[in-house]
Amino acid sequence: MNGFVSIFFNSQSTSKPTAILKKIANTNNVGFAYLVTGQVDAIAWVQASDSNAFLDTLLRINSISGVDRTSTNVAL
């Protein structure tokens, strides 16, 4: 299961965006992660073996300090 994850940072966080991004990029199953302009703060490409692994990756990203929430777009 592959898909893009849009990541929204917590505006009250004291963590630097680059530090948050580095933690996201080092998460298992994340192929790449970039800071972006627009309505979201960052995007990541997740390549997981199945839906459970995809969900586990989302939960790990959401648990990173400075991440407020995520939104996913799964590739069909």
N, C-alpha and C positions, 0 to 999 in steps of 0.2 A: 504494500500500500504506500503510495507516494502522494505528496501534496505540499502546497505552500502553507506556511503559517504566518499570518500577520500578527505582529506583536506590538502592543501598546504599553509604553512605560508609565510608571507612576510619577506624575509631575511633582510630587512631594518628596521623592526619593533623593537621598544624598549621593547615591551611586552615579558615577559618570556613565553616560551612554556607551562609551567604548568598553568599559569594564563589564557592563551588562551583556553587551554583544559578544564579548570574548567567552563568557560563561555559556551563552546560548550555543555558540559555534563549537564548543567543546563537549556538548551534550551528545550522548550516543544517538545514532541514526540521523544526525543533522549533517547534511551534505555541505551546505554553506549558509551563511547568515550575513546580511548587510543592513546597515543603517540606510534609510530611504527618506525621501521627502514626500509630503502628502499627508493624508489622514492617519496613516500608521507610522510608527517610529522605526520599525525594522521588519524584515521578512527573513524567513528561513525555509530551506527546502529539506523536507523530512523524507527519508527513504527507509521504510520499515518493512519487516518481513510479513507482518499481518496487522490486523486492526488493533490487537492487544498491544503490540509493540509500538504502534503509532500513538495509541492513547497514553502509554507509559511515557513516551517522549514528550507529549503535550503536557502531562502532569509535571514532568521535570522542568520544562521551560517555565510553566506557570509558577513553580515554587522558587524560582530565582529571584533574589531580592532586587527590587526595582521594576519587575514585570507586573503590570496591573492586570492585563487580560490578553487573551489571544483570540484569533478567529482563523478558521481553517478553510482551505479550498483543496479538496482531494481530487487528484487526477484520475480520470476514468479510463 
